[in-house]
Amino acid sequence: MTIAPLEAEADLKAELNIIEKWEQSQKDLFFWEKLGRLPFAILDRMTPKFIQDKIGTALDEIGSYIQNGGRYLVSKEQLYRRFFPQYDMDETACMERIAQLPLNRMDEMADGIMQSSSNAATVQGATTGIGGLFTLAIDIPLLLGLSLKALQEIAISYGYDPTHKSERIFIVKCLQFSSSVIVGKKAILEDLAAFHSGERSGQVISQLQGWREVMVTYRDNFGWKKLFQMIPIAGMLFGAFLNRSTLQDVTEAGKMMYRKRRIMEKLKHYNPSST
């Protein structure tokens, strides 16, 4: 049984237009964003092998996230109780109920997650910035893990279950989008658009040719931002600021992409034949 959305069709279309304008703004990047890979190409030659091995191991763990969720899956029950203090229903019913909430309630929850994850990233960046180059090696996988956790919580906020493999792939695509250059953003937006149609979601899975390629791109494309964090002690300030801005970019992308999907789902009530 389809339940009518709580928002008027015109209001939903207005919100969708805001998101589409945001997508367009993401394509207008400074030219130096394209230089993002260069610092890490140099850093790879300078970094001791044991640090490179640690980064590689962390990336392997991220790969397992797509396959089975691994240790990066969140506790959905905690989020359910934030929506429904008297939480006493099964997971399926709870997720369906979240999907029926008004959009502004979903936004409120997502905004809270964005703020808390940015605060956590700030503390983490300051902590790992103390040791410069050597602590930078552990900062990157920690930041990836924090980003995945925040994106999963945002997914739940809009009524999508991150334990499903297709959702984990969507989350990794959001992660990739937040750090891609202009050409990559255009391609990823096309991939993400496929999730608006269940018939096409399988194509996106096949288009994701390898999680390692995605994660290495994510690491490399914000590499230039991490150069200053390589300075011991002073790296605390740079690490705090840059990790915070990174999480803000990641969670903004996640919120916009999941918000768009939910709006499209709500609009189907007014035009059931749309895809």
VEXDREN-2710 file (C-alpha; in Angstrom, 1 decimal):
% VEXDREN-2710
k/r/px/py/pz
1/MET/0.0/0.0/0.0
2/THR/1.4/3.4/-1.0
3/ILE/1.1/6.2/1.5
4/ALA/0.7/9.7/0.3
5/PRO/3.6/12.0/1.1
6/LEU/3.1/14.7/3.7
7/GLU/4.4/17.4/1.3
8/ALA/2.6/18.9/-1.7
9/GLU/3.9/18.0/-5.1
10/ALA/4.9/21.6/-5.8
11/ASP/6.9/21.7/-2.6
12/LEU/8.8/18.5/-3.5
13/LYS/9.6/19.8/-6.9
14/ALA/10.9/23.0/-5.4
15/GLU/13.2/21.0/-3.1
16/LEU/14.4/18.9/-6.0
17/ASN/15.3/22.0/-8.0
18/ILE/17.5/23.2/-5.1
19/ILE/19.4/19.9/-5.1
20/GLU/19.8/20.0/-8.9
21/LYS/21.3/23.5/-8.6
22/TRP/23.7/22.2/-6.0
23/GLU/24.7/19.4/-8.3
24/GLN/25.5/22.0/-11.0
25/SER/27.5/24.0/-8.6
26/GLN/29.7/21.0/-7.8
27/LYS/30.9/20.9/-11.4
28/ASP/32.5/24.3/-11.0
29/LEU/35.9/23.5/-9.4
30/PHE/39.1/25.3/-9.2
31/PHE/41.7/24.1/-11.7
32/TRP/44.1/23.2/-8.9
33/GLU/41.7/20.5/-7.7
34/LYS/43.0/18.5/-10.7
35/LEU/46.4/18.5/-9.2
36/GLY/45.2/16.5/-6.2
37/ARG/47.0/13.3/-7.2
38/LEU/50.5/14.9/-7.5
39/PRO/51.3/15.3/-3.8
40/PHE/50.6/11.6/-3.1
41/ALA/52.5/10.5/-6.1
42/ILE/55.5/12.2/-4.5
43/LEU/54.6/11.1/-1.0
44/ASP/54.5/7.5/-2.1
45/ARG/58.2/7.7/-3.0
46/MET/59.1/9.3/0.4
47/THR/57.0/7.2/2.6
48/PRO/58.6/4.2/4.4
49/LYS/57.2/0.9/3.2
50/PHE/55.7/-0.1/6.5
51/ILE/53.5/3.0/6.4
52/GLN/52.4/2.2/2.9
53/ASP/51.6/-1.3/4.0
54/LYS/49.4/0.1/6.8
55/ILE/47.5/2.3/4.4
56/GLY/47.1/-0.7/2.0
57/THR/45.7/-2.8/4.9
58/ALA/43.2/-0.1/5.8
59/LEU/42.0/0.1/2.2
60/ASP/41.6/-3.7/2.2
61/GLU/39.3/-3.3/5.2
62/ILE/37.3/-0.7/3.3
63/GLY/36.9/-3.2/0.5
64/SER/35.3/-5.7/2.8
65/TYR/32.7/-3.0/3.7
66/ILE/31.2/-3.3/0.2
67/GLN/31.1/-7.1/0.4
68/ASN/29.7/-7.6/3.9
69/GLY/29.6/-4.3/5.8
70/GLY/32.5/-5.3/8.1
71/ARG/33.1/-3.3/11.2
72/TYR/31.8/-0.1/9.5
73/LEU/28.2/-1.0/9.9
74/VAL/26.4/1.3/12.4
75/SER/24.0/0.4/15.1
76/LYS/20.6/1.1/13.5
77/GLU/18.7/0.7/16.7
78/GLN/20.4/3.8/18.2
79/LEU/19.2/5.9/15.3
80/TYR/15.7/4.4/15.4
81/ARG/15.4/5.6/19.0
82/ARG/16.4/9.1/18.0
83/PHE/13.4/9.1/15.6
84/PHE/11.1/7.1/17.8
85/PRO/11.9/7.3/21.6
86/GLN/9.5/4.5/22.3
87/TYR/11.1/2.2/19.6
88/ASP/9.4/-1.2/19.9
89/MET/9.0/-2.4/16.3
90/ASP/11.0/-4.6/14.0
91/GLU/13.6/-3.1/11.6
92/THR/11.6/-3.4/8.5
93/ALA/8.6/-1.6/10.0
94/CYS/10.9/1.1/11.5
95/MET/12.6/1.8/8.2
96/GLU/9.3/2.0/6.4
97/ARG/8.0/4.4/9.0
98/ILE/11.1/6.6/8.6
99/ALA/10.5/6.7/4.8
100/GLN/7.0/8.1/5.5
101/LEU/8.2/10.9/7.7
102/PRO/8.1/14.5/6.4
103/LEU/11.2/15.6/4.6
104/ASN/12.0/18.3/7.1
105/ARG/12.2/15.7/9.9
106/MET/14.6/13.6/7.8
107/ASP/16.7/16.8/7.2
108/GLU/16.8/17.5/10.9
109/MET/18.3/14.2/11.7
110/ALA/20.8/14.3/8.8
111/ASP/21.9/17.8/9.9
112/GLY/22.6/16.5/13.4
113/ILE/24.7/13.7/12.0
114/MET/26.6/16.1/9.8
115/GLN/27.4/18.3/12.8
116/SER/28.5/15.5/15.1
117/SER/30.6/13.8/12.5
118/SER/32.4/17.0/11.6
119/ASN/33.1/17.6/15.3
120/ALA/34.5/14.1/15.6
121/ALA/36.7/14.6/12.5
122/THR/38.1/17.8/14.0
123/VAL/39.2/16.1/17.1
124/GLN/40.6/13.2/15.1
125/GLY/42.5/15.5/12.7
126/ALA/44.1/17.4/15.6
127/THR/45.1/14.1/17.3
128/THR/46.7/12.5/14.3
129/GLY/48.3/15.7/13.2
130/ILE/50.7/15.7/16.1
131/GLY/53.2/13.4/14.6
132/GLY/53.3/14.7/11.0
133/LEU/54.1/12.2/8.3
134/PHE/53.9/9.1/10.4
135/THR/50.5/9.8/12.1
136/LEU/49.2/10.9/8.7
137/ALA/49.4/7.3/7.7
138/ILE/46.8/6.3/10.2
139/ASP/44.7/9.5/9.7
140/ILE/43.6/8.6/6.2
141/PRO/42.0/5.2/7.0
142/LEU/40.4/6.6/10.1
143/LEU/38.9/9.5/8.1
144/LEU/37.6/7.0/5.6
145/GLY/36.0/5.0/8.3
146/LEU/34.4/8.0/9.9
147/SER/33.1/9.1/6.5
148/LEU/31.5/5.7/5.9
149/LYS/29.8/5.7/9.3
150/ALA/28.4/9.2/8.8
151/LEU/27.1/8.3/5.3
152/GLN/25.4/5.1/6.6
153/GLU/23.6/7.2/9.3
154/ILE/22.5/9.7/6.7
155/ALA/21.1/6.8/4.6
156/ILE/19.0/5.6/7.6
157/SER/17.8/9.2/8.2
158/TYR/16.2/9.1/4.8
159/GLY/14.8/5.6/5.2
160/TYR/17.4/3.5/3.3
161/ASP/19.0/0.5/4.8
162/PRO/22.9/0.5/4.6
163/THR/23.1/-3.2/5.3
164/HIS/22.0/-3.8/1.7
165/LYS/24.9/-4.2/-0.7
166/SER/23.4/-1.9/-3.2
167/GLU/23.2/0.9/-0.6
168/ARG/26.8/0.3/0.4
169/ILE/27.8/0.8/-3.2
170/PHE/25.7/4.0/-3.3
171/ILE/27.5/5.2/-0.2
172/VAL/30.9/4.6/-1.7
173/LYS/29.8/6.5/-4.8
174/CYS/28.8/9.4/-2.6
175/LEU/32.2/9.2/-0.9
176/GLN/33.9/9.2/-4.3
177/PHE/31.8/12.1/-5.6
178/SER/32.8/14.3/-2.7
179/SER/36.5/14.2/-3.7
180/SER/36.3/13.9/-7.5
181/VAL/37.3/16.5/-10.0
182/ILE/34.8/17.9/-12.5
183/VAL/34.9/15.0/-15.0
184/GLY/34.5/12.5/-12.3
185/LYS/31.6/14.3/-10.7
186/LYS/29.7/14.3/-14.0
187/ALA/30.1/10.5/-14.4
188/ILE/29.3/9.8/-10.8
189/LEU/26.1/11.9/-11.0
190/GLU/25.0/9.7/-13.9
191/ASP/25.7/6.6/-11.9
192/LEU/23.8/7.9/-8.8
193/ALA/20.9/8.8/-11.0
194/ALA/20.4/5.1/-11.8
195/PHE/19.3/4.5/-8.2
196/HIS/16.2/6.4/-8.8
197/SER/15.0/3.4/-10.8
198/GLY/15.1/-0.1/-9.3
199/GLU/15.5/-1.5/-12.8
200/ARG/18.7/0.3/-13.4
201/SER/20.3/-0.1/-10.0
202/GLY/22.1/-3.3/-11.1
203/GLN/23.9/-1.4/-13.8
204/VAL/25.5/0.8/-11.2
205/ILE/26.9/-2.3/-9.4
206/SER/28.5/-3.5/-12.5
207/GLN/29.9/0.0/-13.3
208/LEU/31.8/0.1/-10.0
209/GLN/34.8/-1.7/-11.4
210/GLY/36.7/-2.0/-8.2
211/TRP/36.5/-0.6/-4.6
212/ARG/40.3/-0.1/-4.5
213/GLU/40.1/2.2/-7.5
214/VAL/37.4/4.2/-5.7
215/MET/39.3/4.4/-2.4
216/VAL/42.7/5.3/-4.0
217/THR/41.0/8.0/-5.9
218/TYR/39.4/9.3/-2.7
219/ARG/42.8/9.3/-1.0
220/ASP/44.7/10.9/-3.9
221/ASN/42.2/13.6/-4.7
222/PHE/42.4/15.2/-1.3
223/GLY/46.2/14.6/-1.0
224/TRP/47.1/18.2/-1.6
225/LYS/45.0/19.2/1.3
226/LYS/47.0/16.9/3.6
227/LEU/50.5/18.3/2.7
228/PHE/50.5/20.7/5.6
229/GLN/49.4/18.0/8.0
230/MET/52.8/16.4/7.5
231/ILE/54.4/19.1/9.6
232/PRO/54.8/17.8/13.2
233/ILE/52.9/19.7/15.9
234/ALA/51.7/22.3/13.4
235/GLY/49.9/19.5/11.7
236/MET/47.4/19.5/14.6
237/LEU/45.8/22.8/13.4
238/PHE/45.9/21.8/9.8
239/GLY/44.6/18.3/10.5
240/ALA/41.7/19.6/12.6
241/PHE/40.6/22.1/9.9
242/LEU/41.1/19.8/6.9
243/ASN/39.4/16.8/8.5
244/ARG/36.5/18.9/9.4
245/SER/36.1/20.3/5.9
246/THR/36.5/16.9/4.4
247/LEU/33.7/15.5/6.6
248/GLN/31.5/18.5/5.8
249/ASP/32.0/17.8/2.0
250/VAL/31.3/14.1/2.4
251/THR/28.2/14.5/4.5
252/GLU/26.8/17.3/2.3
253/ALA/27.2/15.0/-0.7
254/GLY/25.5/12.2/1.1
255/LYS/22.6/14.3/2.4
256/MET/22.0/15.8/-1.1
257/MET/22.1/12.4/-2.9
258/TYR/19.9/10.6/-0.4
259/ARG/17.5/13.6/-0.1
260/LYS/17.1/13.6/-3.9
261/ARG/16.3/9.9/-3.9
262/ARG/13.7/10.3/-1.2
263/ILE/12.1/13.3/-3.0
264/MET/11.9/11.3/-6.2
265/GLU/10.2/8.4/-4.3
266/LYS/7.7/10.8/-2.8
267/LEU/7.0/12.4/-6.2
268/LYS/6.1/8.9/-7.6
269/HIS/2.9/9.2/-5.6
270/TYR/1.8/12.0/-7.8
271/ASN/3.0/10.4/-11.0
272/PRO/3.1/6.6/-10.5
273/SER/4.3/6.1/-14.1
274/SER/7.5/8.1/-13.6
275/THR/10.8/6.4/-13.2
END
